[in-house]
Amino acid sequence: MSRHQHTSEQAEEKDQKKSVAFVVDFNSSPTTSSPPEKMSETPTQKKKQVPPLPKKGGKALKPVQNDELDRVALTGIEDLDSDLFDNISYLDLMTKKHDRDERKRREHMDNLRKLRENAEKISARGQPPANELSNFANSTDQVTSDATQISDESTDFASDPDGADNKIQPATPTSMNVDPAIRHIWNEAIDLSEVRNVDDQAEFRSLLAQLGIDQISAATLSRYNVRGHMDHYDHPALCYPRYRGPATRNKVPSGLKIIRYLGDKLEKENLPEDELKPGKFSGIFGYHMITPADNRVVLTTNERDALAVYDSTNGIPALSLPLGERLDQNVMSYLEDFDLIYLWFPLIHEKHAKDYASYLNSARCYIITKPERPVELLRDDRSGEILKGILEAVRVRFRGFRSLIDIREEVKNELVQSNSRTVGFAQWKRLEALNRYLKGFRPGELTVLTGGTGYGKTTFLCEYSMDLFSQGVRTMFCSFEMPDEKILKWMLVQFAAPAHIRSLARSRTYHNGLKLPLHRVDHHQTVEAWLDKFERSHGEMIIMKTNEFRNKTVSQMADEIQAQVVAAGIQHVVIDNLQFLVGMATLSNEASTAQDKYNTQDRFIGRLRRMANDLGIHITVVVHSRKISDAEDLELQHIGGSARITQEADNVLAIQRRRDPSDRSRERKFLYILKNRYGGRRVESDRLEMIFQQATYTYTLVDHSQPK
């Protein structure tokens, strides 16, 4: 390139300095020393644009060059500082780069044309004419002279720190336990609504426009205590304060973020300087406004977004996280009291938002999924969509999904109160041997009783449930096989049985002169007395009139049962038996097949399982077993119906019948416990013998595994 062309390009750059687009100097380090104050000047005195002082350590601030504009323009928006850039300002930057490139292209073509016109003036050695060489030397001397003047003025300002500008009145310091640099800048800063100098007002309006928050109301800026600061070179800056608790307007903040406009670029500085060190935490932007009444909050990654949210939603609290999208353990304790937390992170940082939600208990966290940031919506005159974005936020963990944080107390109670929870509603008094295996009668469980036809399932179930309801367990008996009167007759005879009277000595039956058993003709005169005692028992017994439910579907039956459970506060539901219930439901449908009945059983068992879980009741269902020989042991696979019955059940009891080897005419019955989800102990051998008392319709359980 010729010296003539080089001189021409220098002149171009000098002429274009005032119109160069602002960019961020990524290579320069944050200013660490307190800026010196500027000299006093009269309000009418024109400002003198002076380049910034050298940085700490002697490194000078770089002027913005075209290659830096290219670098920022070629950088993706996700890699730029969100405190200084957003989508809209980035697109503006792209437009300015395009205009600059087009202007350079035209000027380059003009230069080529001039070189062709002046080709005859160039000497054989390629040197330009003497007058152009002289102009180039003069321009070089001028640049050197300017640099010397800048150095001298910098030295003068550094040696005269008392030359302060009296235009902005400092606020009165109220805290002495803060960083001196923060106190120095904060005391010089002023609320933007109190700026009186016309030139300063114009500078701050320009800075607010560059940052896209010129539409934020003065009241919002004042509420967040955002202040303006002018250094002695007339470079405007916004000060974002951070607090660790409630604060007045004049209180010096614990931390400060400064965004300064240096002629044609923006620069950011965070104070205190050791903010990122372990154990250092200088607060949260906006936290000073939080009150005990605030139960929801919006978290953003920078101050501009927090201001946009608060201003556009009529005051929904919004905070800016001090480390942006990066996880900061220090803020967790400050967010514990909020019931609802909305996280509005840039779309590219959604993963970080989910990390925050995980630490904050995702059950109370919502993620706002709008692709635009709040400040971008504000700059695009779509501030109404900010509130809409909050209302449409996505819950991080939906209903029905919980973590240890949600059920911490329940888990603790399971361990600390395990004995009482295992016992449940009650323990058996008549069938006391069951307590050693099942531990107790618990809510939320499903028990299946099975056995062959004529094995005594209904008789045993009557005593099983009567033993519980006489202790106060509210019971509903749904018999689809036996008439209601016969069920209650058996229960009444069992209730008055001598075994029960001996276990409840307080009744003193024999001293009252009452004779047993009741079904004998000579004892019928005592029935009324026992009916009175039965009615006055501690619990309540409700019998389902099954004739009223003929030709109804299993879903309709389940709905009726559930409604009665809720209305009467039932704790134990007995269904005898599953096959008869399904048969009644499908009786009117002549086209129903065996597969239809099989599927109907599946659906009904599923409804019972949900009912037990949702209502906290215990449900006992009688299910017939398939036919097997007396020598064969009952197993889970022998239970009639689908496999879902045994899968859903918590307990499976089976009555096993054996022929007495010494007397083939005599039968013995044993109770097997084929499944015991919470008790743990199973019985799969002839261990629990059921001795039947014909006179009182009662069973006595004899545990042969216990020592005599």
N, C-alpha and C positions, 0 to 999 in steps of 0.2 A: 504494500500500500504506500502511496506517495505521501510526502509530508503535507502536501496541499490538502489531500483528502483527510488525513488525520486531524489537521487543524479545523477543517469544516465540521467533522463529527464532534469535536470538543465544543465547538460553538453551539451545535445543535443541543447537546446535553445541557449546556449552561442555560439555553433559552427554555428548555422544557422542564427545569427543576420544579417550577411551581405547580405543574400539572401532573406530576408523577403520582401514580396510585399508591395508597398506603398499604404496606405489608408488614408482617411481623418479622423482626430480626431473631431467628431461631438460635443463632450462634452466640448471641450476647447473653451474658449471665445477668441475673436480677441485681438491681442496685442494692447495695447492702448498707452504705453509710447514709446518714441523714443529709438530705440536700441542703446546701447553703441557701440562706434567704436572699431575696433580690433587692436591688436598690430602689429607693423611693422614686416615684415619678408622679407627675401631675396627671389628673384624669384625662387631659387633652393630649398628653404626650403620646406620640405614635410608638407602638411596640417595635422593638428591634429584635429581629429573628437571629438568635445566637445559637450556634450548634451546642449540643449538650456537653457537659463536663466529662472528662475521662472517668472511667469506672474505677472502682476499688482495685488496687493492684496495678494501676497504670494502663488498663486496657481501654481504649477509646471506643465510643459508640460508633458503629459503622453507618455511613450514610446509605440510604436505600439505593441499590443498583438494579439495573435491568435484569441481571442474571438472577437476583433474588426474587423478583416478580415472576420470572419464568419458573423458578423452583417451587414457589408457593402455588402458582397456577397449575403446575403439573402434578402437585401432591393431591391425593384424594381427600375429600372432605372429612373422611373418617380419621385421617392422620393429623388434622389441624387442631389447634387449641380451641375447645368449645367455648372458652371464656371470651374469645376474641372473634370467632367466626361462627357462622351458621350457614345454612343452605343458600339463603338469599344474598348475604354479603359475598359468599363464595361465587355465586353466579354473576354478581356485579363485577367481581374481580376478573372473571373470565371475559366479560364484555370489555373491560378496560384493556386487558391484554390484547384482545383482538383489535381494538381501535389503535393501540400503540403499534402493533405489528403492521397494520395496514398503512399507518402514517410513515413508519420507517421504510416500508416498501416504496411508497411514492417518493420519499426524499432520496432514496437510493437511486431511483430512476432519474430524478432531476440531477443528481450529482454526476451520473454517467453522461447525461446530455451536456452538462457544463464542461466536463473533461474533454469531450469530443470537440466542443467549440474552441477550447483553449489549447488544443493539442499543439498548434504551431508555436505557442509561447514557451513550450518546455524545451530545455537545453538538451544537448546530446547526451549528457551524463544523467539525465532524468531529474535535474534539480529544478524547482519552481523558480519563477522570477524573483528578483531581489526584494521587491516590495512585499511579496507574500511571505518570504522567509523572515522579513523584519516583523511582520504582523504576528507570525507564530512565536517569535522570541518574546515580543511584548506580552502576548497572552500568557506565556509560561512565567514571566516575571510577575504578572498580576496574581496568578494562582499561588506562587510562593509568598507574595506579600500578604495575601488573604490568610494563608495558613499561619504566618507569623503573628498577624493581628489576633487571630482566634486564640493562639497559645498565650499571648500577653493578657487578653481579656480574661481567659480562664484563670490565670495566676492571680489577677486582681481580685476576682470574685472569691477565690479560695482563701486569700489573705485578708478579706474584709467580710467576715460573716455577719457583722452587725448591720449591714446595709439592707434592712428588711423593708418590704413593700407594705404600706399601711392601708391598702385598699381593703383587705380581708381581715376582720377582727377575729382573733383566736378565741375558741371556747375555753372556759375555765376548767382546768384539769380537776378531776374528782377522785382519781385512783393513783396510788403511788406504787402498787405492786404489779406494774405492767412493764413491757419492754420499752426502754427509753426511746427507741426509734418510732414505736407506735405512738407514744405520748406526744412526741415532737410533731409528727405529721397530723395527728388528730386535733391537736390544739391549734394548728394552722388552718385546718379544714373548716368548712362552713356549710350549713344546710343550703341546698341549691335554691330554695325559695327565697333565701335571704341575700343572694348575690345582687348587688346594686350596680356595679360597674357595667356599662353597656358592652364594652369589649369582652369582658369576662362572660357575660351572659351569652354572647354570640359564640364564644369558644366552647362553652359547655353544651349549648344546643347542638353544635356541630358534633361534639363527642357522643352525645346521646343518640344522635341520628346514625353515626357510624356504627354504634353498638346495637341499633335497632330497638332501643327502649325510649325513643322520644315521645311515644304515645302513652307511656306510663304516667299516671297522674302524679302531681307533686305531693299529694297526700300519701300515696303509697310509698314514694321514695322517702318521705319524712318518717313514716311509720317504721320502715326498715332501717332508719337512721343512715341512709346513704348520703354521703357528703361530697362536696367538690373541693379540690385542692389545686392551687396554682404554685408551681415552683418559681424561682426567681428568673427563669428564662421564659415565663409565660406559657409553659406547657401545661394544659389542663389535665386533670386526672379525676377519676371517680374512686371513692374509698368505700369498699364493702366491709362493714364491721362484723366480727364474729363474737358471740357471747356464750357464756356457760350457764346463764340464768337470767331472771328478769333484770332490766336495767333502765335507767332514765336516759334522756337524750344526751346529757352531758357526760355520762360515764364513759371513761376511756375503755374501749373494747379490749378483749383478751387477744384477739387476732385481727389482722387487717389484710385485705387483698386490694391492691392498687392497680388500676388500669389507666395508663397515661398515654396521651397522644403526643408523640414527638415529631411534630411537623408533618411527616408523611408516613408514619407507621405507628402501630400500637405496641406498647410494651407492658408486660405484667410483672408484678412483684408481690410476693407473699411475706408477711411478717407475722410472728417472729421467724427468723431464719432457720431455727432448729425445729420447725414444726414437724418435720418428717422423722425426727429422732424418736426412739422408743420412750414412752412415758410422757411425751409432750403432746398436749392437746389444748388448742386455743379456742374451742367453742364452735358453734354452728351459726351460720348466717340466718337470721330471722328468729332464733330461739328465744330472744328476749321478749317476744310478743306472746309466747305460749302461756296460757292460763290453765288452772285445773279443770275448767269447763270444756276445754278443747279435747274431744275424744277422737278426732280424725286429723290426718295431716298428709300433705303431698310432699314427697321427697324428690328433689331434682339434683342434677349433677353440677349446676352452676347457678350463679346469682340471677342472671338475666331471666332464666326460666322460672325461678321462684317468684320474681317480681311480676312476670306476666301472668302466672297462675293466680296470685293473690289479687291483682288488679282486675282480672277478667271474670272472677267468680264471686265478687262482692265479699271478699275477705276470708275465703277458705285458707287456713294456715298452710303456708308452704315454706319449706326449709331447703337450703342448699348444703349438700354434704361437703365437708371441707376437703376431702381427697377426690372429689368427683365420683366417677364410677367405681373407683378402687375400694375394696372392702376395708372399712375402718372399724376396728373393734371398739374404739373409744366412744363412738356415738351410740352403741347399743343400749347402754344404761339410760341415755337421755330419751329413748323412744319406748320405754317399757310401758308407760301409762296410756298409750294410745290404743283404742279399740280397733280402729281401721287405719291402715297405712297404704297410701297409693304411691307407687313408684313410677315416675315419669322419666325414664332414661332415654337417651337417643336409641333409635332402633338397632344400631350396630352394637349397642352395649346391653341388649336384653338379657344376655347370659349373666352379666354382673347384677342386674336387677333381681334375677332369680336366686343368686347367691345371697343377696341381702335378705330376700324374703325367707330363705331357709333359716338364717340366723335369727330373724325377728319373729319366727313362728308363722309359717306360711298360711295358717288358717285365718289370720287377720290381715293378710296382705293381698293387694290387687295390683296388677301390672297394667299400665295404660299402653295400649298397643298402637296408637296413632303413629304414622310414619314421620310426622312433623313434630318438631320441638315446640313448646309453648311460645317462645320468642319468634319462631318462624311464622306461626299462625298470627301472632300479633302484627308482625311486619307486613303480612299479606292481607291485612284488614279482615281476618277471620277469627277474631277474638271470641266470638260466640261459640266456636267449636271447642274451646278449651274446657268449658264446663261439660259439654257433651262427651268429650273424651274421658273425663273423670267418671261420668255416669255409666259409660260403656266399658269401664275397666274390667279386665278378666281376673277372676279369682284364681289365686295360685293353687290352692287346694280346695276342691269342691266339697260340698256337703257329703258326708258318708265316708270321708277319708280323714284319718287322724294320725297324729304322731305321738310320741311319748310325752311331749309337752302338753298335749291336750288331755291326756288321761293319766297324768302323773299321780294324782291323788287316788284314782281308782286302783292303779297298780300298787300303790303303797298300802291301801286298805286290803287288797288281796293278800298281802304278806302279813300285815300286822293283825288283821282281823280274820285270818284264814279259818280259824275254828268256827266262829259264828257264821261265816259265809258257807262253810261246808255243811253245817247243820241245817241251814235254810229255815223253812217255815216251822218245822217240828221234827221230832224223832218218834219212831214207833214205840208204843208201850205194850200192845198185845204181841206184835211180831218183833220182839226186841232183838232177835238174832240178825235182822236186816241191818241194824245200826252198825254192826261190826264190819259189814261189807259195803253198804251204800253210804254210810256215815250220817245221812239225814235226807230230808225231803226238801229239795232246793227249787227255787223259782227259775223259770227260763229253760226247763229241761223237758225232754220228751221220753217217756218210758213206754216200752212195748212189752205186753204180757202175751205169751203164746203157749200153745199146748194143743193136744189132740182133742177131738170131740168127746165130751163127757168126762174130761179130766178134772173138772171143778174150777175152771178159770173164773166164771162169774161169781161163784160162792166165795172164792178167795179174794176176788176184787172187792166184793161188798165189805168184807171184814177189813181189808187193806185200807179202803177209803174211809170207812166208819171210824177206824182207829184214829185217823187224822182229823176228821171234822169234829169229833168229840173233844178234840184239844183246841178247837177254834179255827181250823182251816176251812174257809168257806168253799163249799164243794158243789159242782153241778154234775149230775149223773145223767148221761144220755144213753139209754138202753134201746137198741134197735132190734133186740132179739127176744127179751123177756118183757112182760107187762110191768108197768110202773108199780102196781100194787104188790106184785110178787117180790120185786127188788126191795121195797120198803119193809115187807114182812120179814125177809131174811135179815135185813139190817136190825130190825127191832128185836128179833130173837137173839141175834149176836150181841146186841147192846146189853141185853139183860142176862147174858151168860155168866155163870159162876166165875169163869176165868177173868172176865172183865171186872166183876165185883171184887175179886181178891186183889187185883192190881190197883183198884180204886177203893180202898177200905173206907173212905169217907161216906160211901153210899149206904153202908150197913143194911144191905138188903134183907138178910135173914132176920135181923132184929125188927124190921118193919113187918115181918110176917108174910112177905111176898114169896110165892112158890115159883119154881122153874122146872122144866122149860115152859115157855108160854104157849107153844102150839098144842100142848096137851089139853084135853077138854076140861079136866078138873082144875085147870089153872086159868081158864078164860076170864074169870072175874077180876084178875089182876092186870089185864091188858090195858085198861084205861089208865091205870096208875103209871105203867111203863111208857105209854104214849105221851103222857104229860112230862115225864122225865126226859124222853127223847126230844120233845119239842123245846124243852128248856136247856138243851145241851149248848155248849159254848159256841159252836159253829152253826152255820146255816147250810141246809141241804136243799138244793133245787133239783127237781126231776124234770127232764125234758119230755114233753108229751109228743112222742115221735109220730103219732097218727096225723098230727097237724102238718107234717113235713113230707107227706107222700107226694110223689110226682114233682118234687123240686130237685133242681140240680145240686151237685155237691158245692158249687160256689155259693148258691143261695143259702144252703144249710150252714156253710162256714160263716157267711155274713150274719145270719141270725144268732149263731153261737157267740160270735165275737161281740155283737151288740149287747147280748145278755151279760157277758163277762164284764164289759165296761160298766153297764148300768148297775149291776149288783156287787161289783168289786170281787168277783170270783177269783180264787187262788188255785183251785184244782178242778180240772175238767176231765171226766171219765167218759170214754166212748167205747161201748160194747155192742157190736164189734165192727171192724172195718168192712168186712165182706158183706154184712147185712146192710150197712149204710149205703154202700155202692150199689147193691142190688136194688134197694128202694129207689135210689136216684135214677136208675136205668130201667125200672120196671115198665114204665109207660112207653119206652122206646123199643118196639119190637125188632127194629133193624140193628140194634146194638150188638156188637160181636164181643168175643172174649178179649180181643185186643182193645176194644173201646173201654171195657171194664178195667183192664190193666192200666190204661192211660188215665182213667178217672181216679184210680187209686193213687197214682203218682201225683196228680194235681192236688188231691185232697191232703195227702201227707205234706206236700210243700206248703199248703196253706196253714196247716197245724204248726209246722216248724216256725213259720214267720209269726204266727200268733203268739207262740210261746216266747219268742225273742222280743217281740214288740211290746207285749203286755206284761211280761214278767210273771207268767203263770206256769204251772206244771200241768202237763197233759199226759194222761195215761190211756193208751189205746190197746184194745184186745184184738189180736190178729190170729186167725186159725193157722195151724201148721199143716204141712202136707202129711199124708198118711205114711207112717213108718212102723216097723215092728217094735214090740216092747223091748227086744234085746238091743235095738239100735239107739244110740244116743242122739238127742236133739242137737242140731247145730244151727248156725245162723242161716245157712243155705236152705234149711227145711222150712223156714217161715214162708207162709203163703204170700203171693203178690210179687211186686217188683223188688229189686235189690235196694231201691231208694228207701224202703221202710227201715231197714237195718242201718243204712248209711246215715239217715237223719236222726235216728234214735240215739239218746245219750245212755240209756240203760235198756237192756233186754233181759227179761225174766222168762224162764221156760219151766213148765211143769212136766216132769218126766215120770212116767208110770212104769213100775217093774212088777213082775210076778215073783212072789215069795218062793224061793227054791224049796223051802221045807213044806210049804202048803200052797200048791198051785192055785187053789181057789181064793187065796188071799192076795190082795194087791197092796203094794207100797208106793207112795208118791214122794218125789224129791223135787226140791226147787233148785234149778240151775240159774246161775247169773252169767250169761254168755257175753255180755258187754257191760262195762262199768267205767264210763269215761272219766269220771272225777274221783270215784271211790278207789279205783285202782285194783281191787281184789276181785277176781272172778272165781266162780264155782262151776266146774265142769265134771264133777264126779258126784257120787251118791253121798254127799256130805250133809246137806240140809234136808232132813226128813220132815215131811208134812204129815202130822198125825191128826186125822179128822175126828171131831167130836160130833156124832150124828145128832145127839139130843139138843145141841145148841148151835149147829151149823158153823162151828168154828174150827180153826186149825191151830195147832201148836207146833212151832218150829223147833226142832231138836238139832243142834249142831254137833255132829259126831266128831268133829275135829277138836272140840273142847274137852279138856280132861274131866273125868267123872267126878 
